[in-house]
Amino acid sequence: MQIGKYISLIETELLPQIFLTTPSPFDPIIVENRSSSWKTVGSGNYAGVFSNDLNPLLVVKVYGRDPDELKKEIEVYKKLGDHKAYSHLYAYSDSYLVLKKIDGITLFDALVKGVPIPESVIEDIDNGLEYARSVGLNPFDVHGKNVVMSNGRGYIVDVSDFYKQGYCSKWDDLKKAYYKIYRPFLKKYHPSIPFYVVDGIRKGYRLYRKFFRKAGKM
């Protein structure tokens, strides 16, 4: 399907049938999808993501708040261009992005489901982040829920915060856990870990980082 026809479907069949609400500035977007032809892939803090079987190689990221964030993400994708560790921006408007679809499983879900995480995934993400730095971006907020692996390769599926300044330790901390805990003790058997355990670790890590940020300002 040509991109022009795909955009026409977005404008006529997707946008009029979806409703994105934001009950709290700290909670993810809530998606109500009344379309019979578009599927909801997921949602995040700013947007919902949708796909259509007529073109399974693309997804649409529709922003529900902070249009300035959409403009910044567009600029990030323009700087990234075409790189194997990232999606690719095909088209955009003042409310959505049309992106290459990246199939796979997040590292978070891989732990929950007991899917082994090969070292090649970690190396691919490292290479992708180094490339982003080389084009003037600052990889930020890269963690186990926005890194995807597929067929032993790693992909970064959320670059919306790559314009931010400062140092974000999330990926470096995840790598440390991979090499110090996962690879020596878990990788060989790759047991499934209950969701509440993995999610509890995630929430505990967030509290840990928040505490030490406050401590550093004292």
C-alpha positions as CSV (number, residue, x, y, z in Angstrom):
1,M,0.0,0.0,0.0
2,Q,1.3,3.4,-0.9
3,I,2.0,5.8,2.0
4,G,-0.6,8.3,0.6
5,K,-3.4,5.7,0.8
6,Y,-2.2,4.7,4.3
7,I,-2.4,8.3,5.5
8,S,-5.9,8.5,4.0
9,L,-7.0,5.5,6.1
10,I,-5.5,7.2,9.2
11,E,-7.4,10.4,8.6
12,T,-10.7,8.8,7.7
13,E,-10.9,5.5,9.6
14,L,-8.5,5.8,12.6
15,L,-8.5,9.3,14.0
16,P,-12.3,9.7,14.1
17,Q,-12.7,6.3,16.0
18,I,-10.1,6.7,18.8
19,F,-10.3,8.6,22.0
20,L,-7.2,9.3,24.1
21,T,-7.7,10.6,27.6
22,T,-5.2,11.6,30.3
23,P,-6.7,11.3,33.8
24,S,-3.4,12.4,35.4
25,P,-0.2,14.0,34.2
26,F,1.7,11.1,35.8
27,D,-0.4,8.2,34.2
28,P,-0.1,6.7,30.7
29,I,-2.6,7.6,28.0
30,I,-5.9,5.7,28.2
31,V,-7.0,4.5,24.7
32,E,-10.6,3.9,23.6
33,N,-10.5,2.4,20.2
34,R,-13.9,2.0,18.4
35,S,-12.4,1.2,15.0
36,S,-13.1,-2.2,13.4
37,S,-10.0,-2.1,11.1
38,W,-7.3,-0.6,13.4
39,K,-5.8,-2.5,16.3
40,T,-4.3,-1.0,19.4
41,V,-0.7,-2.0,19.7
42,G,0.0,-0.2,23.0
43,S,0.1,3.1,24.8
44,G,2.5,5.2,26.7
45,N,2.8,8.5,28.6
46,Y,2.1,10.6,25.5
47,A,0.5,8.5,22.8
48,G,-1.3,5.4,21.6
49,V,0.1,3.1,18.9
50,F,-2.1,1.5,16.2
51,S,-1.7,-0.9,13.3
52,N,-3.8,-2.0,10.3
53,D,-3.5,-5.4,8.6
54,L,-3.6,-3.7,5.2
55,N,0.0,-2.6,5.9
56,P,1.5,-4.8,8.6
57,L,4.9,-3.2,8.2
58,L,3.8,0.2,9.6
59,V,2.3,1.6,12.8
60,V,0.8,4.9,13.7
61,K,1.7,6.7,16.9
62,V,-1.0,9.2,17.8
63,Y,-0.3,11.8,20.5
64,G,-2.9,12.5,23.1
65,R,-1.2,15.4,24.8
66,D,1.9,17.6,24.7
67,P,2.1,18.4,21.0
68,D,5.5,20.0,21.6
69,E,6.7,16.5,22.5
70,L,5.6,15.2,19.1
71,K,7.6,17.9,17.3
72,K,10.6,17.0,19.3
73,E,10.2,13.3,18.5
74,I,9.9,14.1,14.8
75,E,13.3,16.0,15.0
76,V,14.8,13.0,16.8
77,Y,13.8,10.6,14.1
78,K,15.0,13.0,11.4
79,K,18.5,13.0,13.0
80,L,18.5,9.2,13.4
81,G,17.6,8.7,9.8
82,D,17.7,5.0,8.8
83,H,19.5,2.8,11.3
84,K,19.0,-0.8,12.1
85,A,18.6,-0.4,15.8
86,Y,15.6,2.0,15.4
87,S,12.3,2.4,13.7
88,H,12.0,4.7,10.7
89,L,9.8,7.8,10.3
90,Y,7.8,7.6,7.0
91,A,5.3,10.5,7.5
92,Y,3.9,12.7,10.2
93,S,1.3,15.3,10.9
94,D,0.5,17.6,13.9
95,S,-1.0,14.7,15.8
96,Y,0.7,11.5,14.7
97,L,3.8,9.7,13.3
98,V,3.9,6.9,10.8
99,L,6.7,4.5,11.7
100,K,8.2,1.2,10.7
101,K,6.8,-1.5,12.8
102,I,9.3,-3.4,15.0
103,D,8.0,-6.8,16.1
104,G,9.5,-8.6,19.1
105,I,9.4,-8.9,22.8
106,T,10.6,-6.4,25.4
107,L,13.4,-7.3,27.8
108,F,10.9,-6.9,30.6
109,D,8.5,-9.4,29.1
110,A,11.4,-11.8,28.2
111,L,12.2,-12.1,31.9
112,V,8.6,-12.7,32.8
113,K,8.1,-15.3,30.1
114,G,11.5,-17.0,30.5
115,V,12.7,-16.1,27.0
116,P,16.6,-16.1,26.9
117,I,18.2,-12.7,26.2
118,P,21.4,-13.2,24.1
119,E,24.4,-10.9,24.6
120,S,23.9,-9.8,20.9
121,V,20.8,-7.8,22.0
122,I,22.8,-5.8,24.6
123,E,25.5,-5.1,22.0
124,D,23.0,-4.0,19.4
125,I,21.5,-1.5,21.9
126,D,24.9,-0.2,22.8
127,N,25.8,0.3,19.2
128,G,22.4,2.0,18.5
129,L,22.9,4.4,21.5
130,E,26.5,5.2,20.4
131,Y,25.1,6.0,16.9
132,A,22.5,8.4,18.4
133,R,25.2,10.2,20.3
134,S,27.2,10.5,17.0
135,V,24.4,12.4,15.4
136,G,24.0,14.9,18.3
137,L,21.3,13.1,20.4
138,N,21.4,12.2,24.0
139,P,19.9,8.7,24.6
140,F,17.6,9.1,27.6
141,D,15.1,6.8,29.4
142,V,16.2,3.6,27.7
143,H,15.0,0.7,29.8
144,G,13.7,-2.9,29.7
145,K,10.2,-1.8,28.6
146,N,11.3,0.1,25.5
147,V,14.0,-2.2,24.3
148,V,12.8,-5.1,22.1
149,M,14.5,-8.2,20.9
150,S,13.7,-10.2,17.8
151,N,15.6,-13.1,16.3
152,G,18.6,-12.4,18.6
153,R,18.8,-8.7,17.6
154,G,18.1,-5.6,19.7
155,Y,16.0,-2.6,18.9
156,I,15.1,0.7,20.7
157,V,11.4,1.4,20.2
158,D,11.0,4.7,22.1
159,V,13.2,7.7,21.3
160,S,10.9,10.4,22.5
161,D,13.3,11.6,25.2
162,F,16.5,11.6,23.2
163,Y,16.4,15.4,23.0
164,K,16.7,15.8,26.8
165,Q,19.9,17.0,28.5
166,G,21.9,15.3,31.3
167,Y,22.8,11.7,32.0
168,C,20.3,8.9,32.4
169,S,21.7,5.8,34.1
170,K,18.8,3.4,33.3
171,W,20.5,1.5,30.4
172,D,23.9,1.4,32.1
173,D,22.2,0.0,35.3
174,L,20.3,-2.6,33.2
175,K,23.6,-3.7,31.6
176,K,25.2,-4.1,35.0
177,A,22.4,-6.3,36.1
178,Y,22.6,-8.3,32.9
179,Y,26.3,-9.0,33.2
180,K,26.5,-9.4,37.0
181,I,23.2,-11.3,37.7
182,Y,21.4,-12.5,34.5
183,R,24.3,-13.9,32.5
184,P,26.1,-15.8,35.3
185,F,23.0,-17.0,37.2
186,L,19.9,-16.9,35.0
187,K,20.7,-17.1,31.3
188,K,21.6,-20.8,31.2
189,Y,18.2,-21.8,32.6
190,H,16.3,-18.7,31.7
191,P,13.5,-19.4,34.2
192,S,10.2,-17.4,33.9
193,I,10.0,-14.9,36.7
194,P,6.6,-13.9,38.0
195,F,5.4,-10.5,36.8
196,Y,5.0,-9.2,40.3
197,V,8.6,-9.9,41.0
198,V,9.9,-8.2,37.9
199,D,7.5,-5.3,38.3
200,G,8.5,-5.0,42.0
201,I,12.2,-4.8,41.0
202,R,11.3,-2.1,38.5
203,K,9.3,0.0,41.0
204,G,12.0,-0.5,43.6
205,Y,14.6,0.7,41.2
206,R,12.6,3.8,40.5
207,L,12.4,4.6,44.2
208,Y,16.1,3.9,44.5
209,R,16.9,6.4,41.8
210,K,14.5,9.0,43.2
211,F,16.0,8.7,46.6
212,F,19.6,9.1,45.4
213,R,18.7,12.1,43.2
214,K,17.2,13.8,46.3
215,A,20.2,12.8,48.4
216,G,22.6,14.2,45.8
217,K,20.8,17.6,46.0
218,M,21.2,17.8,49.8
